[in-house]
């Protein structure tokens, strides 16, 4: 029996909120550790310790989730996140950040597959699914806001040396979410028989899936350039302090939250592909305006502090909109495996973007930050048009 989404939406939103907080504290950690003897190159590769386990674990997590069920697997992942968050304040060595992010990344791979599977198994209509995904993923943006604002206030206070203890609140939130999950009933797909996972993946080797995964890669590629590195751009190029850098970036997450919330409420009125193209066109327009200010007015104009966050209003709907359009076409029995591919290409996009950004920052090429983002968005726009054209021809047949 299909569970009512109103009963499961809160724990799913809290799940994404928790994972958002632990994944997007990277901007905070970069700011804090960059003031020590740790280089931007090392910090750039720190992101890989989070993203590569996400990619590696995703495929193998499918078998575990199919055996235990999405609910039990999700509870296990949240329990590990809560335990690791309790450890972080007491271990200050740089190597532990690598281990910590690797564990968090693996748990996120399991968590995201579970959340997508629960949504897919409890709702089938394309636009209803898009509405639900935008609503749940909007909480991901709140996590970014909470991290930047909460830790921003902490590191600017007289208790700044205790900033790591803020992670104890994440552990408490994990416990609350586990309790809520344990009280709900959800519809789950029937466990599939054990088969060769690579043979199963071969069914997804089609041009439309390949283009879809390329779109996912570049959406996260662009998002990562904002979420983890925008605070450092504000601090190093626009010459604002760490506190204001984090607070200004918080507005990006607020606009992103607004973008996904508005999308969830109006998406039924529009074609998903046309809505997507409209959003990405507005992103390009804003980036062109930023470049115009930077090159014709002042390269460190404080106007950039206010224009960059507005991009989140149009960037944030891209990921859930394109995901929901594709996921509704996948059989419920295959949704966990397909979601693992989404997670893999998302993590690769994040990792590659962070490594490139580390080079950009390490070589003091901050003048090219907006241009780099614009080129990435234009490439995403071209690939997205190819994907929509191919998918339209395929499913019109």
Secondary structure, DSSP 8 states (H G I E B T S, - for coil): ----HHHHHHHHHHHHHHHHHHHTTHHHHHHHHHTTT--HHHHHHHHHHHHHHHHHHHHHHHHHHHHH-HHHHHHHHHHHHHHHHHHHTT---HHHHHHHHHHHHHHHHHHHHHHHHHHHHH---HHHHHHHHHHHHHHHHHHHHHHHHHHHHHHTSTTGGGGGGGHHHHHHHHHHHHHHHHT-------------HHHHHGGG-SHHHHHHHHHHHHHHHHHHHHHTTHHHHHHHTS---HHHHHHHHHHHHHHHHHHHHHHHHHGGGS-HHHHHHHHHHHHHHHHHHHHHHHHHT-TT-THHHHHHHHHHHHHHHHHHHHHHHHHTTS-GGGHHHHHHHHHHHHHHHHHHHHHHHHHHHHTT-GGGHHHHHHHHHHHHHHHHHHHHHHHHHHHH-
